Amino acid sequence: MSVSLSILPSSATIIDCCTVVYTVIKYKLFQALVGVPDLDDHPKIVTLPAGTEIELLTKPPQTGLVDVLCKGQHIAVFMQDLVARAEAARMSHA
């Protein structure tokens, strides 16, 4: 069985031809954070309140936008804002 690397998320680590390990980084916001949901052609800004738990879906760059999952919704946020307004809750492997 072959796996196309283009369909794997950037958080995937390939151990061998048959084993893929995903690292999920969860954050808990201690300050409100703004982002843009990926819902339709009419982008709008949403505010994620303090206390919200989110999951980082993309490999974090030093700067720029990253995708997070919040209550089942994909939202783009700036990595700098995430680092400044959230703390890593835990890391898990699935």
C-alpha positions in Angstrom: 0.0 0.0 0.0 1.4 3.4 -0.9 0.5 6.7 0.7 0.7 10.0 -1.2 2.7 12.5 0.9 0.5 15.3 -0.5 -2.5 14.1 1.5 -0.7 13.9 4.9 -0.8 16.8 7.2 2.4 18.6 8.0 2.1 17.3 11.6 2.6 13.7 10.3 5.9 11.9 10.9 6.6 8.9 8.7 8.2 6.1 10.6 8.4 3.6 7.8 6.3 2.7 4.7 3.4 1.6 6.8 3.5 3.7 10.0 2.6 7.4 10.3 2.5 9.2 13.7 0.6 12.4 14.1 1.5 15.0 16.7 -1.4 17.1 17.9 -0.6 20.3 19.8 -3.4 21.7 21.8 -3.5 25.2 23.1 -5.6 27.0 25.7 -6.2 30.7 25.2 -5.5 32.9 28.2 -6.4 36.0 26.1 -8.9 36.4 23.3 -7.6 35.7 19.8 -9.0 36.8 16.4 -9.0 34.6 13.3 -10.7 34.0 9.9 -12.9 30.9 9.6 -12.7 28.9 6.4 -16.4 28.7 5.7 -17.3 30.4 2.5 -16.3 33.1 0.0 -17.1 35.9 2.4 -14.3 36.0 5.0 -15.1 37.5 8.3 -13.2 37.9 11.5 -14.2 35.9 14.5 -13.0 36.3 18.1 -12.1 33.2 20.1 -12.6 34.0 23.8 -10.1 33.4 26.6 -10.4 29.8 27.9 -11.1 28.3 24.5 -9.1 25.1 23.6 -7.8 24.8 20.1 -5.7 22.3 18.1 -2.9 23.4 15.8 -3.4 21.7 12.4 -0.3 22.8 10.5 3.3 22.7 11.3 4.0 26.0 13.0 6.1 28.5 11.0 8.1 31.3 12.7 5.6 33.8 11.4 2.5 33.9 9.3 -0.9 32.1 9.3 -1.5 28.7 10.7 -4.7 26.6 10.7 -6.3 25.7 14.0 -9.4 23.6 14.9 -11.8 25.2 17.3 -15.1 23.4 18.1 -15.0 21.5 14.8 -14.3 24.7 12.7 -11.1 25.4 10.8 -9.8 28.9 11.6 -6.7 30.7 10.3 -4.8 32.7 12.9 -1.4 34.4 13.1 1.2 32.2 14.8 2.6 35.3 16.6 -0.8 35.9 18.1 -1.2 32.3 19.1 2.1 32.2 20.9 1.4 35.5 22.7 -2.2 34.6 23.8 -2.1 30.9 24.5 -0.3 28.2 26.3 0.3 24.6 25.1 -2.1 22.4 26.9 -0.6 19.0 26.0 0.8 16.9 23.2 -0.6 13.6 22.2 0.2 11.0 19.6 -2.4 9.2 17.6 
